[in-house]
Amino acid sequence: MRNDIRCMQPEEIKITSKTSNILASIGQALHGLWDNTVKTLLADPQELQVIQKVDRHGNIYWQAYDPVTGKSYASGSEVDVTMWIEQLYRQ
Protein backbone atom coordinates (compact mmCIF):
# COMPACT_ATOMS: atom_id res chain seq x y z
CA MET A 1 0.00 0.00 0.00
CA ARG A 2 1.31 3.35 -0.93
CA ASN A 3 0.81 6.48 1.17
CA ASP A 4 0.83 9.39 -1.20
CA ILE A 5 -0.24 12.53 0.59
CA ARG A 6 -0.41 15.58 -1.53
CA CYS A 7 -0.79 19.06 -0.16
CA MET A 8 -2.87 21.28 -2.31
CA GLN A 9 -1.68 24.81 -2.80
CA PRO A 10 -4.14 27.38 -1.49
CA GLU A 11 -5.59 29.60 -4.11
CA GLU A 12 -4.66 33.20 -3.94
CA ILE A 13 -7.27 35.22 -2.09
CA LYS A 14 -7.98 38.56 -3.64
CA ILE A 15 -9.12 41.21 -1.22
CA THR A 16 -10.74 44.11 -3.00
CA SER A 17 -11.56 47.47 -1.47
CA LYS A 18 -15.22 46.40 -1.32
CA THR A 19 -14.29 43.24 0.60
CA SER A 20 -12.04 45.28 2.85
CA ASN A 21 -14.89 47.73 3.59
CA ILE A 22 -17.28 44.88 4.38
CA LEU A 23 -14.75 43.28 6.74
CA ALA A 24 -14.14 46.63 8.44
CA SER A 25 -17.89 47.17 8.89
CA ILE A 26 -18.33 43.70 10.37
CA GLY A 27 -15.40 44.33 12.70
CA GLN A 28 -16.88 47.64 13.86
CA ALA A 29 -20.29 46.05 14.43
CA LEU A 30 -18.78 43.22 16.47
CA HIS A 31 -16.70 45.68 18.49
CA GLY A 32 -19.82 47.77 19.21
CA LEU A 33 -21.78 44.69 20.23
CA TRP A 34 -18.98 43.55 22.54
CA ASP A 35 -18.61 47.04 24.03
CA ASN A 36 -22.36 47.30 24.75
CA THR A 37 -22.43 43.82 26.27
CA VAL A 38 -19.57 44.61 28.64
CA LYS A 39 -21.12 47.95 29.62
CA THR A 40 -24.47 46.26 30.32
CA LEU A 41 -22.93 43.50 32.42
CA LEU A 42 -20.81 45.91 34.46
CA ALA A 43 -23.45 48.63 34.88
CA ASP A 44 -24.83 49.39 38.32
CA PRO A 45 -28.61 48.82 38.14
CA GLN A 46 -29.16 51.81 40.47
CA GLU A 47 -27.08 54.21 38.38
CA LEU A 48 -28.62 57.09 36.45
CA GLN A 49 -28.79 56.28 32.74
CA VAL A 50 -28.38 58.91 30.02
CA ILE A 51 -28.58 57.86 26.38
CA GLN A 52 -28.23 59.84 23.17
CA LYS A 53 -30.77 58.67 20.59
CA VAL A 54 -31.85 59.50 17.04
CA ASP A 55 -35.51 59.63 16.06
CA ARG A 56 -36.92 58.43 12.74
CA HIS A 57 -36.39 61.88 11.22
CA GLY A 58 -32.70 61.93 12.11
CA ASN A 59 -33.06 64.35 15.02
CA ILE A 60 -30.73 63.75 17.96
CA TYR A 61 -32.21 63.82 21.45
CA TRP A 62 -31.23 62.80 24.97
CA GLN A 63 -33.09 60.45 27.29
CA ALA A 64 -32.36 60.19 31.02
CA TYR A 65 -33.75 57.62 33.47
CA ASP A 66 -33.30 57.32 37.21
CA PRO A 67 -34.04 53.72 38.31
CA VAL A 68 -34.12 54.72 41.98
CA THR A 69 -37.06 57.13 41.58
CA GLY A 70 -38.47 55.68 38.36
CA LYS A 71 -38.48 59.14 36.77
CA SER A 72 -37.38 59.81 33.20
CA TYR A 73 -36.86 62.84 31.01
CA ALA A 74 -36.17 63.36 27.31
CA SER A 75 -35.11 66.50 25.47
CA GLY A 76 -33.34 67.62 22.33
CA SER A 77 -31.06 69.71 24.50
CA GLU A 78 -28.18 68.24 26.48
CA VAL A 79 -28.31 71.31 28.74
CA ASP A 80 -31.99 70.65 29.60
CA VAL A 81 -31.20 67.05 30.53
CA THR A 82 -28.28 68.21 32.69
CA MET A 83 -30.58 70.69 34.49
CA TRP A 84 -33.17 67.94 35.06
CA ILE A 85 -30.51 65.71 36.60
CA GLU A 86 -29.30 68.51 38.88
CA GLN A 87 -32.87 69.24 40.04
CA LEU A 88 -33.48 65.53 40.60
CA TYR A 89 -30.55 65.26 42.98
CA ARG A 90 -31.30 68.53 44.80
CA GLN A 91 -34.61 67.13 46.04
VENGITA-V770049 format. One record per residue. N is the residue number from 1. SS is DSSP state (helix for helix, strand for strand, loop for the rest). OMEGA is omega in degrees with one decimal (999 if undefined). BURIAL is I if it has 16 or more other ideal C-beta (glycine too) atoms within 10 Angstrom, else O. Layout:
((N,SS,OMEGA,BURIAL) (N,SS,OMEGA,BURIAL))
This chain:
((1,loop,-176.1,O) (2,loop,-179.7,O) (3,loop,175.6,O) (4,loop,177.0,O) (5,loop,179.9,O) (6,loop,174.9,O) (7,loop,178.4,O) (8,loop,178.9,O) (9,loop,178.5,O) (10,loop,177.4,O) (11,loop,179.7,O) (12,loop,179.2,O) (13,loop,180.0,O) (14,loop,177.9,O) (15,loop,179.3,O) (16,loop,178.9,O) (17,helix,178.2,O) (18,helix,177.4,O) (19,helix,179.2,O) (20,helix,178.6,O) (21,helix,178.8,O) (22,helix,178.7,O) (23,helix,178.2,O) (24,helix,179.1,O) (25,helix,178.0,O) (26,helix,178.2,O) (27,helix,178.9,O) (28,helix,179.9,O) (29,helix,178.5,O) (30,helix,177.9,O) (31,helix,178.3,O) (32,helix,178.3,O) (33,helix,178.9,O) (34,helix,-178.9,O) (35,helix,178.2,O) (36,helix,179.0,O) (37,helix,179.7,O) (38,helix,179.4,O) (39,helix,-179.9,O) (40,helix,-178.5,O) (41,helix,-176.8,O) (42,helix,-176.3,O) (43,loop,174.4,O) (44,loop,-176.9,O) (45,loop,179.3,O) (46,loop,-175.9,O) (47,loop,176.2,O) (48,loop,-178.6,O) (49,strand,176.5,O) (50,strand,-175.8,I) (51,strand,173.1,O) (52,strand,-177.9,O) (53,strand,176.8,O) (54,strand,179.5,O) (55,loop,-174.4,O) (56,loop,178.3,O) (57,loop,179.4,O) (58,loop,179.4,O) (59,loop,179.3,O) (60,strand,175.0,O) (61,strand,-178.0,I) (62,strand,177.4,I) (63,strand,179.2,O) (64,strand,179.7,I) (65,strand,176.3,O) (66,strand,-177.4,I) (67,loop,179.8,O) (68,loop,-178.6,O) (69,loop,-177.2,O) (70,loop,-179.1,O) (71,strand,176.5,O) (72,strand,-178.2,O) (73,strand,177.2,I) (74,strand,179.4,O) (75,strand,175.2,O) (76,loop,-177.6,O) (77,loop,177.2,O) (78,helix,179.4,O) (79,helix,178.6,O) (80,helix,179.4,O) (81,helix,177.5,I) (82,helix,178.5,O) (83,helix,178.6,O) (84,helix,179.6,I) (85,helix,179.4,O) (86,helix,178.0,O) (87,helix,179.6,O) (88,helix,-176.7,O) (89,helix,174.5,O) (90,helix,-176.9,O) (91,loop,999,O))
